[in-house]
Amino acid sequence: MDYRISGIHSVPVLDFEIELASGVWIDGTASMPRPDYAYITLTDVTAGEAAVFARWLRDSFVPAPHLVWFASSLAVANGDQDPWPLPAEGRDEDIAAELRRHLASVETP
């Protein structure tokens, strides 16, 4: 596998592409700058697609009480550096609703 250095976090990252559902592919980047912390960035996804990935990540690798935190590029671009916690429980639809609530809270210029 090849890696590159992230222009955002200045750490080694691995680019990936996974099939989220039959015929639905998403791209992303993953890095682990510390043993207990990782960045995973999804590229050009809907809230629904991001929710499916986030639920899988939460339920498979970071179960409660440890939480997956998220931020949107829109929030970061508007100066909001504080991530939001992913709900510790819930279905894809519940997570997508929280992602949409986050996006709605971001003020656009």
N, C-alpha and C positions, 0 to 999 in steps of 0.2 A: 504494500500500500504506500501511496505517496501522501505527503502532507505538505502544508504550506504555512507560512506565518500570517496570522490574522492582522489585517490593517487596522482593526478596531481594538483588539485586546492585546496585540503584540505577543501572542502565544501560538504554539503549533496547533493547527486545526486539521480536521479530516472532513472532506466534502463527501456527502452521501446522497443517494437517491433510493427511495423505498417505495414499494407499491402499497399504498394505504388501503385500497380496496381494488377490486377487479377493474383494471384499466385506469385507476387513479393513482398517479405517481406524484410524489413531492420531493423537492430538493432541500437540502439543509447542510449545515456545517456544525461540527461538534468539536469541543475542546475541553480539556480538564486541567485547568491551571493549578489546582490543588487536589489532593486526594479526596477531599470531602465536598468538592464544588465543581460543577461543570456548566459550560455554556452550550446551549443547543439553539441554533438559529434556523428557522424555517423560512424559505423564500417563496414569495408569491402564493400564499395559501389563503383560503377563506377562513372565517372563524370556525365553520363546521369542520373543515379539514384539520385545522390546528387543534380543535377539541378532540378529535379521534386520536391524533398523535399524543396529545397531552394526557389523555386518559390512559392510553397504553403505557406511556412512560411512568405515570403515577402508580398504576396498578401492578406493573411488572418490575419496576426498579426502585421506586421511591414511595413505598406505601406509607400511610399515616402511621405515626404522627409526623413523620418527616414530610415536608411539603415541597412540591414543585412550585417555583415562582416564575412569573412571566412578565414581559414588557413588550410593548409594540414599538415598531420603528417610528410611528407617528408620535407617540408619547416622548420617546427619546429625542426626536427631532425638535420637539417643543420644550426641551429642557427638563422633562420629568425623568429623573434617573432612578426613581423608587419602583422596584418591581412589586407586582401584586401576587398574592398567594392564589394558587389554583385551589378550587374547593377540594377538601379532603375526601369527599364522597360525591357520588352523583354520576349520571349518565352523560353521554356525549352532548345531548341537548342542553343539560344543565351547565356544562362547561362552556359550550358555545355561547350561551346566554351571558355568562360572566365575562367572556372575552368581548362580547358586543357591548356590555355595560362599561367595561374598561375603555373601549374605543370611543364610546359616546361621552365619556367624562373628559376626554382630551380636548382641550380648546384648540381650535384651528385658527391660524392667523387670518 
